[in-house]
């Protein structure tokens, strides 16, 4: 009888050891991410704010949610294009060149092209790029390219 109790005790001990080993092999749940560091929203905001292109994010009523310094130059032409994009859901190209570029001197922007895209939920983004250097280069090329063959 003592021998039977001893074997039962050893059996229970062995089952306990096996269960303990299995539980120890299961990794504990990973802790939630630390609040330290940047969120994706923070990183996206940094991308927008440091972009060389003008970027303006508009909400469903046309209010500015986020804009970088070059994006603040967008005018009513960009807003009208954003209204059109919200209505149709189609991407719209818009000329955002300064209206007074004939009066300006120096190397300021003279050819600004914008693309207005829908983002869903009524949000739109205006992405405006300064194409002035390409326009100047093309004008220079035309100036030095003969219009008729030289003899």
C-alpha positions in Angstrom: 0.0 0.0 0.0 2.8 2.4 0.8 4.4 1.4 -2.5 1.1 2.2 -4.3 0.9 5.7 -2.7 4.6 6.3 -3.6 4.0 5.4 -7.2 0.8 7.6 -7.3 2.8 10.5 -5.8 5.6 10.1 -8.4 3.0 9.9 -11.2 1.3 13.1 -10.1 4.7 14.8 -9.8 5.7 13.7 -13.3 2.4 15.0 -14.8 2.9 18.3 -13.0 6.5 18.6 -14.4 5.2 17.8 -17.9 2.4 20.4 -17.7 4.9 23.0 -16.2 7.3 22.4 -19.1 4.6 22.9 -21.7 3.4 26.1 -20.1 6.9 27.4 -19.9 7.4 26.7 -23.6 4.5 29.0 -24.6 5.9 32.5 -24.9 4.1 35.1 -22.8 1.9 37.6 -24.7 3.9 40.5 -26.1 3.3 43.8 -24.3 1.5 46.6 -26.1 3.7 49.0 -28.1 5.4 51.6 -26.0 3.9 55.1 -26.3 7.5 56.4 -26.8 8.6 57.1 -30.3 6.8 58.3 -33.4 3.4 57.1 -34.7 2.7 56.6 -38.3 0.6 59.8 -38.2 3.6 61.7 -36.9 5.8 60.3 -39.7 3.3 61.2 -42.4 3.0 64.7 -41.0 6.8 65.0 -41.2 6.8 63.8 -44.8 4.2 66.4 -45.7 5.9 69.3 -43.8 9.3 68.6 -45.3 8.2 68.0 -48.9 9.5 70.2 -51.6 6.2 70.0 -53.4 3.3 72.0 -52.0 0.9 69.6 -50.2 -2.5 70.6 -48.8 -4.9 68.2 -47.2 -8.5 69.4 -47.2 -11.5 68.0 -45.3 -15.0 67.5 -46.8 -15.9 71.2 -46.3 -12.7 72.4 -48.0 -11.0 73.4 -44.8 -7.2 72.9 -44.5 -6.3 70.0 -42.3 -2.6 70.0 -43.0 -0.4 72.1 -45.3 3.3 72.6 -45.7 4.8 76.0 -46.4 4.8 75.7 -50.2 1.2 74.5 -50.0 0.0 77.7 -48.5 0.4 79.3 -51.9 -2.6 77.3 -53.2 -5.4 79.6 -54.2 -9.1 79.4 -55.3 -8.1 77.5 -58.4 -6.9 74.6 -56.2 -10.1 74.8 -54.0 -12.3 74.7 -57.1 -10.5 71.7 -58.4 -10.8 70.0 -54.9 -14.6 70.7 -55.0 -14.7 69.0 -58.4 -12.7 66.0 -57.2 -15.1 65.6 -54.2 -18.1 65.6 -56.6 -16.6 63.3 -59.3 -14.1 61.2 -57.4 -11.7 61.7 -60.4 -8.2 63.1 -60.2 -8.0 66.7 -61.6 -4.9 68.5 -63.0 -4.8 72.2 -62.4 -2.5 75.0 -63.4 -1.5 76.9 -60.3 1.1 79.1 -61.9 1.3 82.6 -60.3 -1.1 84.9 -62.2 1.4 87.7 -62.0 4.3 85.8 -63.4 4.7 88.2 -66.3 5.4 91.0 -63.8 7.7 89.0 -61.6 11.4 89.1 -62.1 14.1 86.7 -60.8 13.8 82.9 -60.5 10.5 82.6 -58.6 8.0 80.0 -59.6 6.5 80.6 -63.0 5.0 77.2 -63.8 3.3 75.4 -61.0 1.3 72.3 -61.8 -1.1 70.8 -59.3 -2.8 67.4 -59.0 -5.8 67.1 -56.8 -6.7 63.5 -55.7 -9.5 62.1 -53.6 -8.5 60.3 -50.4 -11.9 59.0 -49.3 -14.4 60.2 -46.7 -14.5 63.6 -48.4 -10.8 64.3 -48.0 -8.7 65.6 -50.9 -5.0 66.3 -51.3 -3.5 68.9 -53.5 0.0 68.1 -54.6 1.6 71.1 -56.4 5.0 70.9 -58.0 7.1 73.8 -59.3 8.0 73.0 -63.0 9.6 76.4 -63.6 13.1 75.0 -64.2 11.8 72.6 -66.8 9.9 75.4 -68.6 13.0 77.6 -68.6 15.2 74.8 -69.9 12.7 74.1 -72.7 12.6 77.8 -73.6 16.4 77.9 -73.8 16.5 74.8 -75.9 14.0 76.4 -78.3 16.1 79.6 -78.5 19.2 77.6 -79.6 17.5 75.1 -81.9 17.3 76.3 -85.5 13.8 76.4 -86.9 15.0 75.6 -90.3 18.1 73.7 -91.5 21.3 75.7 -91.6 23.2 75.7 -94.9 
